[in-house]
């Protein structure tokens, strides 16, 4: 038995896969037990070190303000990077060389530079050449770095999503008289959005996590930066890292879950579905075909029914 992508495993391969799975689970359980024992021996499992998470002071003073700044920087970056990435992705497919080449240079340039380096450059630029205050400068630098890098990556996602559509979509749009701009906005983009959504969401998750770079390097008061103050106040370094990691997991899980729900909704929508119907799902009415192209009695009869009313 075979699949489109691979040969289905036989009895021996299935037994081998089960054996590997059992060994992996056993090793994972052994690793978890070792970590638990090590932390217990070092006194890291004492309730006094975890108790701050049950107090309102720890959340209102440290964690929630840091989380708010993380979400603020991530939201601003998403709002700016998404349309900017769509613009450069579409520009890279332009028929005009003077549009296509500069867009490609911008995308490749900023996509090749680490996001941390972009944040540092932006912070220095705002410090030397603008009147942005010291308090606002870290936020501006973080958002700038995230927008420049992620807009470039999103541009490639948009371009790949549009190019993945069948060429017949574009040809059919041109056949009914649509211009290229109308074809892009009315035909291609609505279908490509559904296919691109998983990759776009993955990049949005990256944006949320990369806000931590601003806290480490340029002093932005995001969640990871607030963790250091939290740990210094309660003397629970490992526990603070565990708590912040769980918060990031929850935030990104909610973002991914929302995107999955949105993708299912878009696929059910007639306007944005990119599904290609198979021959089993299409009902063909022979009478309608005969009425359109004639009865087939010679050339005149074949085209008479189809074009008699034109």
VOGU-3710 file (C-alpha; in Angstrom, 3 decimals, decimal comma):
1> xxxxxxxxxx> 0,000/0,000/0,000  1,457/3,332/-1,036  0,686/6,996/-0,525  1,168/9,993/-2,743  4,167/11,132/-0,715  5,737/7,897/0,548  5,497/4,109/0,650  3,340/2,910/3,509  5,412/0,947/6,078  5,135/-2,820/6,110
11> xxxxxxxxxx> 4,824/-5,097/9,155  8,548/-4,993/9,986  8,736/-1,237/9,583  5,687/-0,795/11,810  7,250/-2,925/14,543  10,476/-0,960/14,235  8,606/2,357/14,489  6,764/1,173/17,597  10,072/0,111/19,145  11,666/3,485/18,405
21> xxxxxxxxxx> 8,635/5,272/19,871  8,803/3,236/23,086  12,543/3,858/23,437  12,083/7,582/22,840  9,295/7,871/25,417  11,388/5,942/27,928  14,397/8,204/27,383  12,191/11,282/27,665  10,710/10,022/30,936  14,211/9,259/32,220
31> xxxxxxxxxx> 15,351/12,782/31,346  12,336/14,300/33,105  13,014/12,176/36,186  16,684/13,268/36,202  15,740/16,946/35,951  13,195/16,531/38,744  15,691/14,785/41,022  18,421/17,333/40,316  16,132/20,278/41,068  14,888/18,553/44,207
41> xxxxxxxxxx> 18,440/17,915/45,417  19,314/21,568/44,850  16,227/22,743/46,713  14,633/24,312/43,628  11,275/22,636/44,196  10,583/24,285/47,538  7,168/25,929/47,674  8,654/29,212/48,904  10,368/29,699/45,514  7,156/29,101/43,542
51> xxxxxxxxxx> 4,785/30,883/45,900  5,298/34,387/44,358  3,249/33,262/41,341  0,234/32,989/43,643  0,497/36,612/44,848  -1,051/39,571/43,068  2,018/41,734/43,701  4,244/39,580/41,498  1,782/39,806/38,602  0,756/43,455/38,856
61> xxxxxxxxxx> 4,264/44,761/39,572  6,440/42,639/37,292  4,854/40,057/35,007  1,729/41,751/33,649  3,454/45,086/32,824  6,207/43,146/31,047  3,681/41,037/29,181  1,777/44,184/28,213  4,920/45,726/26,718  5,678/42,485/24,871
71> xxxxxxxxxx> 2,221/42,378/23,331  2,361/46,100/22,555  5,605/45,821/20,585  4,460/42,623/18,876  1,072/44,081/17,901  2,597/47,264/16,461  5,134/45,202/14,520  2,440/42,901/13,130  0,175/45,766/12,084  3,010/47,461/10,192
81> xxxxxxxxxx> 4,845/44,401/8,865  1,839/42,593/7,347  0,788/45,262/4,800  4,414/46,211/4,184  5,306/42,598/3,479  2,318/42,227/1,140  3,364/45,379/-0,713  6,948/44,241/-1,277  5,869/40,675/-2,093  3,533/41,900/-4,823
91> xxxxxxxxxx> 6,103/44,440/-6,016  8,623/41,658/-6,565  6,250/40,150/-9,158  5,749/43,387/-11,054  6,230/43,434/-14,830  8,117/46,717/-14,469  11,813/46,284/-13,806  12,080/49,623/-11,996  9,561/48,306/-9,436  10,665/44,683/-9,258
101> xxxxxxxxxx> 14,414/45,222/-8,802  14,332/47,795/-5,932  11,731/45,702/-4,098  13,928/42,630/-4,443  16,988/44,507/-3,169  15,114/45,782/-0,113  13,712/42,346/0,723  16,989/40,483/0,307  18,943/43,141/2,214  16,813/43,262/5,351
111> xxxxxxxxxx> 16,135/39,529/5,290  19,879/38,862/5,469  20,559/41,024/8,541  19,916/39,586/12,036  16,939/41,215/13,716  19,048/42,035/16,789  21,469/44,021/14,657  18,561/45,935/13,138  17,314/46,811/16,626  20,747/48,077/17,661
121> xxxxxxxxxx> 21,083/50,165/14,497  17,603/51,599/14,986  18,293/52,435/18,622  21,477/54,269/17,691  19,762/56,063/14,827  16,934/57,319/17,036  19,477/58,394/19,633  21,618/60,444/17,247  19,280/61,820/14,601  15,796/62,106/16,128
131> xxxxxxxxxx> 14,086/63,744/19,060  12,612/60,496/20,395  12,799/60,511/24,179  14,933/58,069/26,104  11,858/56,361/27,527  10,277/55,775/24,103  13,463/54,936/22,209  13,622/51,209/23,132  10,054/50,634/21,902  10,752/52,461/18,644
141> xxxxxxxxxx> 13,956/50,479/18,115  12,321/47,111/18,828  9,372/47,787/16,526  11,639/49,109/13,763  13,899/46,077/13,857  10,993/43,640/13,925  9,180/45,417/11,081  12,190/45,592/8,765  13,121/41,949/9,207  9,687/40,338/9,361
151> xxxxxxxxxx> 8,228/42,438/6,535  10,994/41,064/4,309  10,223/37,493/5,340  6,482/38,030/4,923  7,117/39,460/1,455  8,634/36,144/0,399  5,721/34,259/1,966  3,229/36,375/0,029  5,142/35,972/-3,221  5,433/32,202/-2,787
161> xxxxxxxxxx> 1,753/31,895/-1,911  0,644/33,760/-5,027  3,047/31,926/-7,329  1,781/28,598/-5,963  -1,676/29,226/-7,438  -2,437/27,603/-10,812  -1,642/29,843/-13,774  -5,126/29,215/-15,062  -6,464/31,547/-12,369  -4,573/34,482/-13,863
171> xxxxxxxxxx> -5,333/33,494/-17,436  -9,047/33,190/-16,702  -9,063/36,625/-15,069  -7,359/38,181/-18,086  -9,798/36,373/-20,374  -12,784/38,124/-18,791  -11,103/41,506/-19,114  -9,661/42,107/-15,631  -6,543/44,215/-15,328  -3,511/42,946/-13,442
181> xxxxxxxxxx> -4,326/44,954/-10,333  -7,884/43,679/-10,303  -6,672/40,135/-10,840  -4,307/40,420/-7,891  -6,796/41,914/-5,440  -9,928/40,070/-6,530  -8,667/36,657/-7,674  -5,162/35,791/-6,491  -4,815/37,320/-3,024  -8,125/35,995/-1,627
191> xxxxxxxxxx> -7,163/32,457/-2,638  -3,530/32,748/-1,544  -4,405/34,026/1,942  -5,698/30,627/3,048  -2,604/28,823/1,772  -0,254/31,405/3,291  -1,934/31,593/6,691  0,086/28,842/8,466  3,384/30,389/7,361  2,195/33,879/8,273
201> xxxxxxxxxx> 1,145/32,725/11,750  4,528/31,063/12,254  6,170/34,395/11,485  3,834/36,214/13,884  4,895/33,794/16,613  8,505/34,675/15,802  7,651/38,361/16,224  6,258/37,738/19,717  9,366/35,821/20,777  11,843/38,249/19,211
211> xxxxxxxxxx> 10,587/41,103/21,380  12,746/39,511/24,098  15,851/40,594/22,178  14,968/44,216/22,849  14,785/43,572/26,569  18,158/41,869/26,673  20,155/44,312/24,502  18,556/47,765/24,547  16,658/47,825/27,828  13,099/47,516/26,600
221> xxxxxxxxxx> 10,874/46,629/29,579  9,254/43,542/28,048  8,429/40,244/29,734  11,939/38,760/29,793  13,375/42,006/31,123  10,707/42,128/33,832  11,670/38,561/34,744  15,134/39,657/35,871  13,645/42,169/38,291  11,130/39,586/39,442
231> xxxxxxxxxx> 13,887/37,028/40,061  16,084/39,529/41,891  13,232/40,479/44,204  12,138/36,919/45,061  15,502/35,118/44,600  14,019/32,467/42,291  15,981/32,573/39,028  15,062/29,155/37,655  11,429/29,526/38,672  11,218/32,909/36,963
241> xxxxxxxxxx> 12,538/31,424/33,714  10,024/28,567/33,921  7,151/30,972/34,555  8,075/33,284/31,689  8,494/30,309/29,340  4,994/29,091/30,237  3,562/32,563/29,600  5,186/32,681/26,156  3,845/29,202/25,398  0,323/30,213/26,367
251> xxxxxxxxxx> 0,413/33,447/24,329  1,749/31,722/21,219  -0,688/28,833/21,640  -3,600/31,274/21,739  -2,267/33,014/18,634  -1,865/29,721/16,788  -5,313/28,512/17,874  -6,920/31,708/16,644  -5,127/31,377/13,327  -6,280/27,759/12,970
261> xxxxxxxxxx> -9,864/28,808/13,618  -9,526/31,640/11,105  -8,057/29,284/8,499  -10,968/26,863/8,868  -13,403/29,735/8,564  -11,697/31,043/5,433  -11,706/27,613/3,846  -15,446/27,378/4,389  -15,950/30,793/2,859  -16,688/30,827/-0,859
271> xxxxxxxxxx> -14,866/34,100/-1,370  -11,489/33,008/-0,046  -11,362/29,277/-0,551  -8,500/28,099/-2,698  -9,726/24,521/-3,032  -9,609/22,925/-6,455  -12,651/20,773/-7,198  -12,055/17,261/-8,397  -13,985/15,509/-11,100  -15,986/13,550/-8,522
281> xxxxxxxxxx> -17,308/16,739/-6,913  -18,443/18,400/-10,124  -21,778/17,494/-11,640  -21,876/17,705/-15,405  -25,229/18,282/-17,113  -25,095/16,796/-20,632  -28,251/18,656/-21,630  -26,667/21,971/-20,724  -23,575/21,118/-22,754  -25,706/20,116/-25,715
291> xxxxxxxxxx> -27,689/23,328/-25,445  -24,522/25,370/-25,362  -22,549/23,748/-28,158  -25,328/22,334/-30,290  -26,206/18,733/-31,037  -23,007/17,954/-32,865  -24,635/17,638/-36,311  -21,726/18,996/-38,261  -19,798/22,180/-37,773  -22,788/24,442/-38,233
301> xxxxxxxxxx> -24,891/22,560/-35,748  -22,033/22,341/-33,246  -21,463/26,089/-33,074  -24,936/27,248/-33,942  -26,370/26,510/-30,528  -23,437/28,040/-28,765  -23,178/31,323/-30,636  -26,619/31,731/-32,115  -27,534/34,371/-29,583  -24,325/36,374/-29,959
//
